């Protein structure tokens, strides 16, 4: 798709680009397989004829994980090398450049706290006793206003922390900043603000202020160094001293705890592969676990209560932050690698590479020496992830940059003979309108598929049509109005403006998504997907219940699953809550048959994808992903209900893979009692050499749709 979109640019190197790409596919494959696709020779020397921007577009199409490097070349040529190197943070220089009416704004990031640096600066300029810090939140507005008034008169430093938590007070902050007059405010007065990125933060304050951000140390090594450097040496030497065994166990398990802390923090970098929700694990979590470890070991010596320690760490202290059910499974799995009897053995390693382990019994400096010897950049294997996880991180970073750039583009001008926004809106709205079928005739469908005690899928079909009709009506009406608005026949309102913006920037309009199924696709992909879903249900309504179902096409997938269970329960006169699902992945050749018979029990489904692993068709089990292949399709599956006490599945030889609607994985609890994203758990066969724990750490999950 991206290669063909390059040809749509229509001039320079993009003329006939798709055809030449196909002709030279073997040469382009070398670029794709290369560790450095930017340096790799491109077919017919085309790279040398391109500008850095054109090269970065090709990299985006062929190897999106290297897009950032391509963009760096653009910046290097246009602006210079210095714009690629972040300036060293010097708060003293920032202060010297500031004025008494210019807010100094710290844009916070996870794990970073500028207060320590700010306090040191205050001490340097004798402002320690002349500062007033207010942590904003509910009811703190009056305190902040009083601090501002006092600070302006007496020349104090006013520090307002966590401005993002006081959304309702932000207009007053904006007014207070606008009223600052250099003639009336003391020269020593400074207003320091800290806030997480927030759309509610006043734009005028940002424009008038000096912005700073401090990134916390990144990487497992930095995390461990920070943790051990902060240990009180006397406390460390005295802990567990009542017996040699207790002291040995304490130091081994303390290192394991600190490693666990760093691991679950750094795992956030891998997006949904790491955690479904990006949690803010903090140092107080680690500290309370440290205190509990010391208490448990000293009070119960010589017994080590592994289960109790695991519970307090993964379920109570750290686990108290973890709200997603699948993430709770992950964190309870990770802690077993560190709070276990094996960690007391000097030969025990934390990962297959053998690089990471709890060092032999030594003093604090010995542990720090070992930590300093660790590699700066850790590989995904230490997190239990596949090497492809690094590609996921790189692609997510590139997508975030491009989305930010896209959101900042005006989209209201044209040059060099390009189409005007009005032309694009007229053409694309007409095209999308022709792609989307008119609303379903629900009355005719209800007559053809009436409520039937023995066929619950009749009700499922009718309900799905009603849900899609809400979306169809909104989509088609807004697209038709866009066409009229371009001609001046309709006045643009906020909703139409949102849709027009989406068309110009190829993003899903929020106006549509309010009544839509979950999707992360760009607008062009979303319309194609919606058209395919409508075609699926139109065929179902016209030709009768199909022999196999596109599981990805449902608006509310759980209704289909419940309908299947109801049919089985009523046919066999069973209670529906006594049933469970059995899953069988069929051979790929099954889906290639010209005709597929409907199974006597259960249903045949297709359209699933697997992330973090792949299905091995020959071996018939979950296997490692192929290099550079982030998602793989799952063959047709046969799902059928069975009574729980008659379930033939060997639970020790399957992986409970979550099934999500989108790759974002996280969702909210809907009024139906279901997650807006999670569908169910699939039981997938695994090889003898692997365990559920192995694939859980891999972050393996199945999806009903991809992002593009």
Order of alpha helices (4+ residues) and beta strands (2+ residues): alpha-alpha-alpha-alpha-alpha-alpha-beta-alpha-beta-alpha-beta-alpha-beta-alpha-beta-alpha-alpha-alpha-alpha-alpha-alpha-alpha-alpha-alpha-alpha-alpha-alpha-alpha-alpha-beta-alpha-beta-beta-beta-beta-beta-beta-beta-beta-beta-alpha-beta
